[in-house]
Amino acid sequence: MLSEHYELIETLGTNFAIAILFVLIGLAIQDVLKKGDVPKFGRWFVWLVLFLGCAGFIAKGIIQAFWEAGL
C-alpha cells in the first residue's frame, strides 16, 4: 500500500514541511519586530509581504491540483 501512494505521501509531506517553515519564519519576524523599534507602517508592510507569500503558495497548490485533475 505504501508504494502505491508514495507520490501522494511525498507531496503532503513537502506541503506540510513548507507550512511549518512559514510558521517558523513568521515567529522569527514577530520576534525581530518586537525587539526592534519598527514603526507601525513597517510592521504592517512586513506582515503583508509574508501573507502574500503564503497566499501565493496556497494558490499554487490549488491551481496545481486543478491542473493535474484536468478540470
Phi and psi restraints in degrees (range 20) as a CNS / XPLOR table:
assign (resid 1 and name C) (resid 2 and name N)
       (resid 2 and name CA) (resid 2 and name C) 1.0 -63.1 20.0 2
assign (resid 2 and name N) (resid 2 and name CA)
       (resid 2 and name C) (resid 3 and name N) 1.0 -40.9 20.0 2
assign (resid 2 and name C) (resid 3 and name N)
       (resid 3 and name CA) (resid 3 and name C) 1.0 -67.7 20.0 2
assign (resid 3 and name N) (resid 3 and name CA)
       (resid 3 and name C) (resid 4 and name N) 1.0 -27.0 20.0 2
assign (resid 3 and name C) (resid 4 and name N)
       (resid 4 and name CA) (resid 4 and name C) 1.0 -71.9 20.0 2
assign (resid 4 and name N) (resid 4 and name CA)
       (resid 4 and name C) (resid 5 and name N) 1.0 -31.2 20.0 2
assign (resid 4 and name C) (resid 5 and name N)
       (resid 5 and name CA) (resid 5 and name C) 1.0 -112.6 20.0 2
assign (resid 5 and name N) (resid 5 and name CA)
       (resid 5 and name C) (resid 6 and name N) 1.0 22.0 20.0 2
assign (resid 5 and name C) (resid 6 and name N)
       (resid 6 and name CA) (resid 6 and name C) 1.0 -61.2 20.0 2
assign (resid 6 and name N) (resid 6 and name CA)
       (resid 6 and name C) (resid 7 and name N) 1.0 -42.8 20.0 2
assign (resid 6 and name C) (resid 7 and name N)
       (resid 7 and name CA) (resid 7 and name C) 1.0 -66.0 20.0 2
assign (resid 7 and name N) (resid 7 and name CA)
       (resid 7 and name C) (resid 8 and name N) 1.0 -40.2 20.0 2
assign (resid 7 and name C) (resid 8 and name N)
       (resid 8 and name CA) (resid 8 and name C) 1.0 -64.5 20.0 2
assign (resid 8 and name N) (resid 8 and name CA)
       (resid 8 and name C) (resid 9 and name N) 1.0 -44.0 20.0 2
assign (resid 8 and name C) (resid 9 and name N)
       (resid 9 and name CA) (resid 9 and name C) 1.0 -63.3 20.0 2
assign (resid 9 and name N) (resid 9 and name CA)
       (resid 9 and name C) (resid 10 and name N) 1.0 -40.9 20.0 2
assign (resid 9 and name C) (resid 10 and name N)
       (resid 10 and name CA) (resid 10 and name C) 1.0 -64.1 20.0 2
assign (resid 10 and name N) (resid 10 and name CA)
       (resid 10 and name C) (resid 11 and name N) 1.0 -42.1 20.0 2
assign (resid 10 and name C) (resid 11 and name N)
       (resid 11 and name CA) (resid 11 and name C) 1.0 -65.0 20.0 2
assign (resid 11 and name N) (resid 11 and name CA)
       (resid 11 and name C) (resid 12 and name N) 1.0 -45.5 20.0 2
assign (resid 11 and name C) (resid 12 and name N)
       (resid 12 and name CA) (resid 12 and name C) 1.0 -64.3 20.0 2
assign (resid 12 and name N) (resid 12 and name CA)
       (resid 12 and name C) (resid 13 and name N) 1.0 -40.5 20.0 2
assign (resid 12 and name C) (resid 13 and name N)
       (resid 13 and name CA) (resid 13 and name C) 1.0 -63.7 20.0 2
assign (resid 13 and name N) (resid 13 and name CA)
       (resid 13 and name C) (resid 14 and name N) 1.0 -41.5 20.0 2
assign (resid 13 and name C) (resid 14 and name N)
       (resid 14 and name CA) (resid 14 and name C) 1.0 -64.9 20.0 2
assign (resid 14 and name N) (resid 14 and name CA)
       (resid 14 and name C) (resid 15 and name N) 1.0 -45.4 20.0 2
assign (resid 14 and name C) (resid 15 and name N)
       (resid 15 and name CA) (resid 15 and name C) 1.0 -63.0 20.0 2
assign (resid 15 and name N) (resid 15 and name CA)
       (resid 15 and name C) (resid 16 and name N) 1.0 -40.3 20.0 2
assign (resid 15 and name C) (resid 16 and name N)
       (resid 16 and name CA) (resid 16 and name C) 1.0 -65.4 20.0 2
assign (resid 16 and name N) (resid 16 and name CA)
       (resid 16 and name C) (resid 17 and name N) 1.0 -41.2 20.0 2
assign (resid 16 and name C) (resid 17 and name N)
       (resid 17 and name CA) (resid 17 and name C) 1.0 -65.0 20.0 2
assign (resid 17 and name N) (resid 17 and name CA)
       (resid 17 and name C) (resid 18 and name N) 1.0 -40.2 20.0 2
assign (resid 17 and name C) (resid 18 and name N)
       (resid 18 and name CA) (resid 18 and name C) 1.0 -67.9 20.0 2
assign (resid 18 and name N) (resid 18 and name CA)
       (resid 18 and name C) (resid 19 and name N) 1.0 -37.3 20.0 2
assign (resid 18 and name C) (resid 19 and name N)
       (resid 19 and name CA) (resid 19 and name C) 1.0 -62.9 20.0 2
assign (resid 19 and name N) (resid 19 and name CA)
       (resid 19 and name C) (resid 20 and name N) 1.0 -42.0 20.0 2
assign (resid 19 and name C) (resid 20 and name N)
       (resid 20 and name CA) (resid 20 and name C) 1.0 -64.0 20.0 2
assign (resid 20 and name N) (resid 20 and name CA)
       (resid 20 and name C) (resid 21 and name N) 1.0 -38.9 20.0 2
assign (resid 20 and name C) (resid 21 and name N)
       (resid 21 and name CA) (resid 21 and name C) 1.0 -61.5 20.0 2
assign (resid 21 and name N) (resid 21 and name CA)
       (resid 21 and name C) (resid 22 and name N) 1.0 -42.3 20.0 2
assign (resid 21 and name C) (resid 22 and name N)
       (resid 22 and name CA) (resid 22 and name C) 1.0 -61.5 20.0 2
assign (resid 22 and name N) (resid 22 and name CA)
       (resid 22 and name C) (resid 23 and name N) 1.0 -40.2 20.0 2
assign (resid 22 and name C) (resid 23 and name N)
       (resid 23 and name CA) (resid 23 and name C) 1.0 -64.1 20.0 2
assign (resid 23 and name N) (resid 23 and name CA)
       (resid 23 and name C) (resid 24 and name N) 1.0 -44.3 20.0 2
assign (resid 23 and name C) (resid 24 and name N)
       (resid 24 and name CA) (resid 24 and name C) 1.0 -65.3 20.0 2
assign (resid 24 and name N) (resid 24 and name CA)
       (resid 24 and name C) (resid 25 and name N) 1.0 -38.3 20.0 2
assign (resid 24 and name C) (resid 25 and name N)
       (resid 25 and name CA) (resid 25 and name C) 1.0 -63.4 20.0 2
assign (resid 25 and name N) (resid 25 and name CA)
       (resid 25 and name C) (resid 26 and name N) 1.0 -41.8 20.0 2
assign (resid 25 and name C) (resid 26 and name N)
       (resid 26 and name CA) (resid 26 and name C) 1.0 -61.8 20.0 2
assign (resid 26 and name N) (resid 26 and name CA)
       (resid 26 and name C) (resid 27 and name N) 1.0 -41.6 20.0 2
assign (resid 26 and name C) (resid 27 and name N)
       (resid 27 and name CA) (resid 27 and name C) 1.0 -66.3 20.0 2
assign (resid 27 and name N) (resid 27 and name CA)
       (resid 27 and name C) (resid 28 and name N) 1.0 -38.5 20.0 2
assign (resid 27 and name C) (resid 28 and name N)
       (resid 28 and name CA) (resid 28 and name C) 1.0 -66.2 20.0 2
assign (resid 28 and name N) (resid 28 and name CA)
       (resid 28 and name C) (resid 29 and name N) 1.0 -41.7 20.0 2
assign (resid 28 and name C) (resid 29 and name N)
       (resid 29 and name CA) (resid 29 and name C) 1.0 -64.9 20.0 2
assign (resid 29 and name N) (resid 29 and name CA)
       (resid 29 and name C) (resid 30 and name N) 1.0 -41.5 20.0 2
assign (resid 29 and name C) (resid 30 and name N)
       (resid 30 and name CA) (resid 30 and name C) 1.0 -60.1 20.0 2
assign (resid 30 and name N) (resid 30 and name CA)
       (resid 30 and name C) (resid 31 and name N) 1.0 -41.8 20.0 2
assign (resid 30 and name C) (resid 31 and name N)
       (resid 31 and name CA) (resid 31 and name C) 1.0 -64.3 20.0 2
assign (resid 31 and name N) (resid 31 and name CA)
       (resid 31 and name C) (resid 32 and name N) 1.0 -43.6 20.0 2
assign (resid 31 and name C) (resid 32 and name N)
       (resid 32 and name CA) (resid 32 and name C) 1.0 -65.4 20.0 2
assign (resid 32 and name N) (resid 32 and name CA)
       (resid 32 and name C) (resid 33 and name N) 1.0 -40.7 20.0 2
assign (resid 32 and name C) (resid 33 and name N)
       (resid 33 and name CA) (resid 33 and name C) 1.0 -67.2 20.0 2
assign (resid 33 and name N) (resid 33 and name CA)
       (resid 33 and name C) (resid 34 and name N) 1.0 -34.6 20.0 2
assign (resid 33 and name C) (resid 34 and name N)
       (resid 34 and name CA) (resid 34 and name C) 1.0 -70.0 20.0 2
assign (resid 34 and name N) (resid 34 and name CA)
       (resid 34 and name C) (resid 35 and name N) 1.0 -40.9 20.0 2
assign (resid 34 and name C) (resid 35 and name N)
       (resid 35 and name CA) (resid 35 and name C) 1.0 -77.6 20.0 2
assign (resid 35 and name N) (resid 35 and name CA)
       (resid 35 and name C) (resid 36 and name N) 1.0 -29.6 20.0 2
assign (resid 35 and name C) (resid 36 and name N)
       (resid 36 and name CA) (resid 36 and name C) 1.0 -89.0 20.0 2
assign (resid 36 and name N) (resid 36 and name CA)
       (resid 36 and name C) (resid 37 and name N) 1.0 162.5 20.0 2
assign (resid 36 and name C) (resid 37 and name N)
       (resid 37 and name CA) (resid 37 and name C) 1.0 -94.3 20.0 2
assign (resid 37 and name N) (resid 37 and name CA)
       (resid 37 and name C) (resid 38 and name N) 1.0 73.4 20.0 2
assign (resid 37 and name C) (resid 38 and name N)
       (resid 38 and name CA) (resid 38 and name C) 1.0 -94.6 20.0 2
assign (resid 38 and name N) (resid 38 and name CA)
       (resid 38 and name C) (resid 39 and name N) 1.0 130.0 20.0 2
assign (resid 38 and name C) (resid 39 and name N)
       (resid 39 and name CA) (resid 39 and name C) 1.0 -64.7 20.0 2
assign (resid 39 and name N) (resid 39 and name CA)
       (resid 39 and name C) (resid 40 and name N) 1.0 160.4 20.0 2
assign (resid 39 and name C) (resid 40 and name N)
       (resid 40 and name CA) (resid 40 and name C) 1.0 -60.3 20.0 2
assign (resid 40 and name N) (resid 40 and name CA)
       (resid 40 and name C) (resid 41 and name N) 1.0 -40.3 20.0 2
assign (resid 40 and name C) (resid 41 and name N)
       (resid 41 and name CA) (resid 41 and name C) 1.0 -61.5 20.0 2
assign (resid 41 and name N) (resid 41 and name CA)
       (resid 41 and name C) (resid 42 and name N) 1.0 -40.4 20.0 2
assign (resid 41 and name C) (resid 42 and name N)
       (resid 42 and name CA) (resid 42 and name C) 1.0 -64.0 20.0 2
assign (resid 42 and name N) (resid 42 and name CA)
       (resid 42 and name C) (resid 43 and name N) 1.0 -40.2 20.0 2
assign (resid 42 and name C) (resid 43 and name N)
       (resid 43 and name CA) (resid 43 and name C) 1.0 -63.4 20.0 2
assign (resid 43 and name N) (resid 43 and name CA)
       (resid 43 and name C) (resid 44 and name N) 1.0 -44.9 20.0 2
assign (resid 43 and name C) (resid 44 and name N)
       (resid 44 and name CA) (resid 44 and name C) 1.0 -61.3 20.0 2
assign (resid 44 and name N) (resid 44 and name CA)
       (resid 44 and name C) (resid 45 and name N) 1.0 -40.9 20.0 2
assign (resid 44 and name C) (resid 45 and name N)
       (resid 45 and name CA) (resid 45 and name C) 1.0 -65.4 20.0 2
assign (resid 45 and name N) (resid 45 and name CA)
       (resid 45 and name C) (resid 46 and name N) 1.0 -42.4 20.0 2
assign (resid 45 and name C) (resid 46 and name N)
       (resid 46 and name CA) (resid 46 and name C) 1.0 -62.4 20.0 2
assign (resid 46 and name N) (resid 46 and name CA)
       (resid 46 and name C) (resid 47 and name N) 1.0 -45.8 20.0 2
assign (resid 46 and name C) (resid 47 and name N)
       (resid 47 and name CA) (resid 47 and name C) 1.0 -68.6 20.0 2
assign (resid 47 and name N) (resid 47 and name CA)
       (resid 47 and name C) (resid 48 and name N) 1.0 -32.9 20.0 2
assign (resid 47 and name C) (resid 48 and name N)
       (resid 48 and name CA) (resid 48 and name C) 1.0 -63.8 20.0 2
assign (resid 48 and name N) (resid 48 and name CA)
       (resid 48 and name C) (resid 49 and name N) 1.0 -45.0 20.0 2
assign (resid 48 and name C) (resid 49 and name N)
       (resid 49 and name CA) (resid 49 and name C) 1.0 -63.7 20.0 2
assign (resid 49 and name N) (resid 49 and name CA)
       (resid 49 and name C) (resid 50 and name N) 1.0 -42.3 20.0 2
assign (resid 49 and name C) (resid 50 and name N)
       (resid 50 and name CA) (resid 50 and name C) 1.0 -63.6 20.0 2
assign (resid 50 and name N) (resid 50 and name CA)
       (resid 50 and name C) (resid 51 and name N) 1.0 -42.5 20.0 2
assign (resid 50 and name C) (resid 51 and name N)
       (resid 51 and name CA) (resid 51 and name C) 1.0 -63.6 20.0 2
assign (resid 51 and name N) (resid 51 and name CA)
       (resid 51 and name C) (resid 52 and name N) 1.0 -42.0 20.0 2
assign (resid 51 and name C) (resid 52 and name N)
       (resid 52 and name CA) (resid 52 and name C) 1.0 -64.8 20.0 2
assign (resid 52 and name N) (resid 52 and name CA)
       (resid 52 and name C) (resid 53 and name N) 1.0 -34.5 20.0 2
assign (resid 52 and name C) (resid 53 and name N)
       (resid 53 and name CA) (resid 53 and name C) 1.0 -64.0 20.0 2
assign (resid 53 and name N) (resid 53 and name CA)
       (resid 53 and name C) (resid 54 and name N) 1.0 -44.5 20.0 2
assign (resid 53 and name C) (resid 54 and name N)
       (resid 54 and name CA) (resid 54 and name C) 1.0 -65.2 20.0 2
assign (resid 54 and name N) (resid 54 and name CA)
       (resid 54 and name C) (resid 55 and name N) 1.0 -42.6 20.0 2
assign (resid 54 and name C) (resid 55 and name N)
       (resid 55 and name CA) (resid 55 and name C) 1.0 -63.7 20.0 2
assign (resid 55 and name N) (resid 55 and name CA)
       (resid 55 and name C) (resid 56 and name N) 1.0 -38.4 20.0 2
assign (resid 55 and name C) (resid 56 and name N)
       (resid 56 and name CA) (resid 56 and name C) 1.0 -64.8 20.0 2
assign (resid 56 and name N) (resid 56 and name CA)
       (resid 56 and name C) (resid 57 and name N) 1.0 -40.2 20.0 2
assign (resid 56 and name C) (resid 57 and name N)
       (resid 57 and name CA) (resid 57 and name C) 1.0 -63.5 20.0 2
assign (resid 57 and name N) (resid 57 and name CA)
       (resid 57 and name C) (resid 58 and name N) 1.0 -43.4 20.0 2
assign (resid 57 and name C) (resid 58 and name N)
       (resid 58 and name CA) (resid 58 and name C) 1.0 -66.7 20.0 2
assign (resid 58 and name N) (resid 58 and name CA)
       (resid 58 and name C) (resid 59 and name N) 1.0 -43.6 20.0 2
assign (resid 58 and name C) (resid 59 and name N)
       (resid 59 and name CA) (resid 59 and name C) 1.0 -61.2 20.0 2
assign (resid 59 and name N) (resid 59 and name CA)
       (resid 59 and name C) (resid 60 and name N) 1.0 -40.6 20.0 2
assign (resid 59 and name C) (resid 60 and name N)
       (resid 60 and name CA) (resid 60 and name C) 1.0 -60.7 20.0 2
assign (resid 60 and name N) (resid 60 and name CA)
       (resid 60 and name C) (resid 61 and name N) 1.0 -42.8 20.0 2
assign (resid 60 and name C) (resid 61 and name N)
       (resid 61 and name CA) (resid 61 and name C) 1.0 -64.2 20.0 2
assign (resid 61 and name N) (resid 61 and name CA)
       (resid 61 and name C) (resid 62 and name N) 1.0 -41.3 20.0 2
assign (resid 61 and name C) (resid 62 and name N)
       (resid 62 and name CA) (resid 62 and name C) 1.0 -67.4 20.0 2
assign (resid 62 and name N) (resid 62 and name CA)
       (resid 62 and name C) (resid 63 and name N) 1.0 -45.2 20.0 2
assign (resid 62 and name C) (resid 63 and name N)
       (resid 63 and name CA) (resid 63 and name C) 1.0 -62.5 20.0 2
assign (resid 63 and name N) (resid 63 and name CA)
       (resid 63 and name C) (resid 64 and name N) 1.0 -41.7 20.0 2
assign (resid 63 and name C) (resid 64 and name N)
       (resid 64 and name CA) (resid 64 and name C) 1.0 -63.8 20.0 2
assign (resid 64 and name N) (resid 64 and name CA)
       (resid 64 and name C) (resid 65 and name N) 1.0 -39.8 20.0 2
assign (resid 64 and name C) (resid 65 and name N)
       (resid 65 and name CA) (resid 65 and name C) 1.0 -64.6 20.0 2
assign (resid 65 and name N) (resid 65 and name CA)
       (resid 65 and name C) (resid 66 and name N) 1.0 -43.7 20.0 2
assign (resid 65 and name C) (resid 66 and name N)
       (resid 66 and name CA) (resid 66 and name C) 1.0 -66.6 20.0 2
assign (resid 66 and name N) (resid 66 and name CA)
       (resid 66 and name C) (resid 67 and name N) 1.0 -38.8 20.0 2
assign (resid 66 and name C) (resid 67 and name N)
       (resid 67 and name CA) (resid 67 and name C) 1.0 -64.6 20.0 2
assign (resid 67 and name N) (resid 67 and name CA)
       (resid 67 and name C) (resid 68 and name N) 1.0 -44.3 20.0 2
assign (resid 67 and name C) (resid 68 and name N)
       (resid 68 and name CA) (resid 68 and name C) 1.0 -72.1 20.0 2
assign (resid 68 and name N) (resid 68 and name CA)
       (resid 68 and name C) (resid 69 and name N) 1.0 -27.6 20.0 2
assign (resid 68 and name C) (resid 69 and name N)
       (resid 69 and name CA) (resid 69 and name C) 1.0 -78.2 20.0 2
assign (resid 69 and name N) (resid 69 and name CA)
       (resid 69 and name C) (resid 70 and name N) 1.0 -15.5 20.0 2
assign (resid 69 and name C) (resid 70 and name N)
       (resid 70 and name CA) (resid 70 and name C) 1.0 80.9 20.0 2
assign (resid 70 and name N) (resid 70 and name CA)
       (resid 70 and name C) (resid 71 and name N) 1.0 24.5 20.0 2
